[in-house]
């Protein structure tokens, strides 16, 4: 893997991590599409944004590790890490959606 892919994946990772931080810590629920949170009760918005933000941080971490592992080892092992972290983050998001929004949409 060349330097371009490492920089590209690092950029994507930073984007996911920054958005996740904004959703989690700053509770910027508007960064999530409106139909994903329209049924979330006002009292649950803090917990919902926390779960969604953490899920985005997990995904961003996976993207960064993918680039780093593939750059260092010059193999595709990083994509296994990406899959693991992406599925982990996706499950976190789905659980938050079902619990707080009472469905996926």
Phi, psi and omega in degrees: 000134182268177185296327180301314180295321177299314180294320179297313180292327176295319177299313178298320179297315179297321177299311179298317182293318178295317178294318177299319178296318179296318180292317184285298188280322182267354180053043178275080183294338181289349174286346176263146181300140189302324182290347177279341182234009184293335179261003180284126178294151181303321181290341182262356185297323179296313180294321180296311180294327177297313181294317180294318179296316178298322178297320178293324176295319178299315180296318178297320177297318178297319178297316180296314180297325177301309180298316182295313181296315181293327179288315183290315187266349182054038176231184178254017180298332180299331180291334172294319176296318178302312181300315180300310183290323180294315179295319178301311179296320180295319177296319177299316179295315180297320178297317179295319179299312183292320183288313188261333180257358178058042178146170182286324181244000000 
